[in-house]
């Protein structure tokens, strides 16, 4: 995971390249009892947001920018206020509500800014002008230095939804290893709402993963789940992590896996033993064959 972002309310597809409306499909959703409704309140008062916005105003050039509050974020963009509200409601609020419903109870510990620039020219210009930075991706990224998500929203909302996962994961499951943090986030690079839940779809990462499976290049799931952050980010591991999460979603196991992993992370910091438990067996070689056959049958687009 365009300037006037038009999305269907009930069926949303988002990836790093575009937003599209897709025909509804019935995707299995985890049957988790007593799932809480998303909370709309945050730990920050209106005064906190007002003070935060005053600081933001000092960063904005003397040009046409709008600022709105979309809790727990502040959204800034070089669009009209009406367009920015539409973007915020249909992508940011939607993603936050869906993610909190199935996964996250706590909001991020800080107010985080989301900068939405209307096109590539604007994105590059203001990233240099406001942050003194040169983006390494045409889509968007998270800046730890500025505690901000910085997006070229013309490329679609997939990267934005991906990046929204991370501050919520940090607040709710700070011990989460990179493989699952990035696997879950990248799952929602292309997504939609199905039966009131967020549901990941196949995306552009599929082709490379299928090539690696055919070439027998993938590491074991034991290795993947035990990677350090440095090991995970050094390799091309996103596809394997994403489509492990996709498999769990399709088999109605993903939400259960997240909650059991978080609960048992002290005893199982990698998540590997929890994964075996949720899958219902210890023979991970046999599972890998099933998973590979499953992935090879997937298609995108």
N, C-alpha and C positions, 0 to 999 in steps of 0.2 A: 508496500500500500508503500476543470476549466474555470475561467474567471467568474462567470455566472453559473455556478455549479447547480445543475438540475438533477436531482436524484429522486427515484421513487421512494416513498416513505417505507414501504414494506419489503422491497427487494433492492438491496444496494450492493453493487459490485465495486470494489476499489482495488487498484494496484498502483505500482509506481509509475505507470505510463498513462493511465486514463481512468475516468469514471464511466461506467456503462450501466444501463439498466438491463437486467437479465431476466429470462423467463423463470418463474418460480419452480423450484425443484424441492422435493421432500428429502431433506437431509436429516439423518438421525441426530437427535439432540440428547445429551446425557440426561438420564433420569435421576436427578439429584433431589432428594426430598428436602422440603423446608428451605428452598432457595430464597434468600432475602430480596426484597425489592430494593432497587438502588436508592441510596440516600442522596438528596439534593443539597443538603446543607454541608458546610465545611467548617473547619476549625477557625476560619478567618472571619472577622467582622467587616462590616461595610467600611469602617474607618481604616482597617488594614488595606482593603482594596483601594480606597481613595488615596492613601499615602503612597501605595505602590504605583498607581497610575501617575501621580505627580512626578515620581522619579523617572518613569518611562518618557513622559513628555519632554524631559531634558535631552533625551537621546534622539528624538524625532526631528528630522530636518524641517525647515519652514515650507512644507509642501503638504499635499492633500492626503492626510492619514486619518483613519478612524480607529477608535479604541472602544472595545466593549468587554464586559465581564461575562465569562462563560465558566462558572465555577467548576473545578477549582483553578481555572486558568484565566489569564487576561489575554485577549486576542487583539492584535494590532495589524492593520493592513492598509495598503494604498488603494483601497476600494471605498465605495460609499458605505455609510453605516448600514443601510438596508441590505446590501450585498454581503457585507461582513456578518450580519446577523443570520442571514440565510446559510452561509457557509458554516457558521458555528453551530447552528441548530441541526443541520442535516448531516454533518460529519462529526464534529467534536462532541456535542451533547449526545448524539446517538451512540457514538463509540463508548463514551464514558458510562452511560446508562447500561449498555449491553455488557461491558466488561465488569462493572460493579455487580450486576445481577448474578453473574456466574462465578466470578473469581474474587473480587477485591472488596474489602470492607472499609479500609482506610483510604482517605485522600492523601496525596503527597504532602510532605511536611512543610513545603515552601510553596509560595505562589509562583507558578511557572508561566512564562510568557510564550505565546505562540504568535510568531510573525508570519503573516500570509502575504506574499508578494504576488502580484497578479500575473506576471509572465517572466520569461527568462531574463529579459533585459532589466526589468525591475529587480528581480532576485539578485542578479550579479551586482547591479549598481548599488543597492542599499546594503547588501552584505558588506561591501567594501566601505561604504560611507558611514554606516551606523556601527558596525562591529570591527572594522579594520581587518576583515577576513576575506579569503578567497574560497568559495565553496568547492569541495572535492567531489561533489555529486550534483547533477542537474536537478535532482528531485527535492532534496532537503536533508537536514541533519539536526542533531541536538548539540548545542554548545554548552559544555559544562561551565566554561568561563562566565558566560552570560546567563546561565540557567534558563535557556530559551530553546524552543523548537523553531527552526528557521526554514520556511518552506517556499518553494515555487509551486503555488497551488494550481497553476495551469497544467501541470503534469498529472493532476489527479490527487486523490486523497489517500492513496495506499500507504505512502511513506508516513503521512501524518498519523494514520491509525496505528501503524507499526510503532512509531515513536511514542505515542500516548501510552502504550503498554508499559514502557520502561519505568516512568516515574511511579506508576501504580504498583509495579512489581517491587520496586525499591522500598516503597512504604509498607507493603504487606508481606513480602517474602524476601527480605534483604539478603538471605543466605543463598538465594537461587543461583545456581551456576549458569554460566553463559549459554550452554547448549540449550537449556529449556527457556531461559529468558528470551533468547533470539529465536528459538523455534516457535514459541507461542506468538511473539510479535510478528514474525514474518508470515505466520499462518494467516494473519488478518491483513496482509498487504492486498489481498483480493478476498472480499468478503461480502456477505449480505445478511439481512435479517431473515430468519426462518422460524416460524412458530414462536416469535417473541425472543429469540436468542441470536447471538452473533454466530455466524457460521463461515469458516474459511472455505475458499474454493481453490481449485488448481490455478497455478499461475506460471509466470515465465521461468521460475526456477526448475520446473519439471524436466525440460529437455536435457539440461546438463546432468541432472541426477540420473535420468534414464541412461544416458551415455556412460556414466560412471558405473552403473550396475552392469551393463552389458560388457564393459571392459574389466569387470571385477576389481575396481579401484577403491571401493568403499571400505573404510575400517569397520570393525565390529561395533555393535551398540555398546558393549562394555567399554571399549576405548572412548567412544564419543561421549558417553555420560561421565567419564572420569577425566575429561580434558580440563586443564586449567584454563582461565580466561585467555592467557597468551597462546596456548595451544589451539584453542578453538578459533580465535581470530586470525591466527597465522595461516590456517588451512581453509579449504573451500568446504566448510561444514554446514553452511546454512541450509542447503537443500535437503540433506539427510535429516537434520533436526526438524525442519519444517514439515517434511512429509511423514516423519514419525508422529508428530502432533496431529497431522491430517488423518493418518490411519486411526489413531486413538479417537479422534472426533467422530469419524465415520462408523466406528464400532461402539460408540456411546460410552467411551472410557475416559475421555480427556479431562472433563471437569473433576471426576472422581480421582484421577491420577494427580491433578494439581493439589487438591485438598489433602490427600493422603501423603503426598511428597512433602508438603509444607509441614504437616503435623509430625512427620517422622524424620525430618531433615537432620536432626542431631545424630540419630543412629545411622542414617542413610544419606549423607551429604551429596552424593552423586545422583541419587534417584534411581540407581540401577536396580536395587533390590525391590523398591516399590514398583518399578516398571514390570519386573518379572511377576510380582504378586498380582498386579492389575491385569496382566495378560493371561494369568491363570496357569502358568507353567514355568518350569525352570530350563527347558530346552530352548535356549535363545538361538541356536543354530537353525532349528526347525522354524522358529518364528521369523528369522531373517529371510528364509526362503519364501515364506508366505508373504511377508512384507514386500520383498522384491517383485514377486509375481503381481501383487496388488498394484504397486507403483507402475510397473511396465504396462498395465492395462489402462492407466489414466491418460487423459488427453487434455491439451490446452492449445488454442482456445476451444 
